[in-house]
């Protein structure tokens, strides 16, 4: 990476504190980066409350990698202790508390999915820590000291708490501890910078306050925007179905990304690629294809990305059965005769049989490029399906194998 700090501001929503005219390293992150005689410690904490990471999550990990490439130390904090509470930010009700075993299993899958983004191999560039190291050892005296740094009024100002309080929805005391514990993580790690989404400003600011309380130089907070989903309207979310998972196969990933709407494609380029923003194709369709190819390359390599691009074109033209890039689905576990709506659901293209029926009746399902209209179309044996590609919409495909 060049000596320029342009990477620091690409896609960044806010850095605080930010005194752009100040020459003090505690007030200006650019000055801190230029004058520091040691690698800075760049903290990002994740609570492994699920198993999948999508592109909406990846924007902060990409910023963390930029700090690594600039010579600094990424401190990836696995919130194995705080995950048992769950971050209450933006939640309308208390979150289900996870077991220690659940958190450990989720954390393992998280780290596997992050390998294409972060530098795991260069000595000194990545530090993986678990906050149970210190949070599980806090005694009551230390917890009371943390609680004494914040008022109830300040806590109720946190996003979500005020709304729940007005609506009469229960707020449990252990939820108040979450931002304090996240802030104490910054103390334990002696963080210089903490990254987070725009919805995390409160928690990052608590970290600054606690570092000051314990006699440390307060960290900088760097906030990244919330990535809109494939619908271009709501934030990317697995529950909304408008997401691209980091572990998705190349064809599914490419097929979703080449349909990104014009209203959000500029933000996708800025947040999800390193491509020069002033050198993008003028043709909207070529921009979509370039975006899809670049992102799939990041996670699966150039050869797989090009194969997916060819396969996507083949599917659109009705020749999908010849593509090796389509994910496979085994027919061995199904009972025959079997109806089409059941096959669509069993293959994972729809969440339920009723949804599969609606999609077929709406003309969204194709078999080897031929539109299917009858949900009750009966297939007597698996031989009639072997090798064929089942398609839902423009983004979901499976090839039936024995």
Protein Blocks (a to p, Z undefined) as FASTA:
>chain_A
ZZbfklmmgopabdcdddfkbcbfklomklmmmmpcbdcddddddddfbfbdcfklmmmm
mmmmmmmmnopacddddffklmmnopaehpabdcddddfklmmmmmmmmmmmmmmmmcck
bghiaccddfklmmmmpcfklmmmmmmmpcfklmmmpghjlmmmmnopacdfklmmmmmm
mmmmmmmnopabdcddfklmmmmmmmmmmmmmnopacdddddddddddfkomaccdfklo
paccfkbcfklmmmmmmmccfklmmmmmmmmmcbdfklccfblklmmmmmmmmmmmmmno
jklmmmmmmmmmmmmnopmmmpckbccddfklpccdddfklmmmmnopafbfklmmmmmm
nopaceehiacfbfklccfbfklmgopacdehjlbccdddZZ
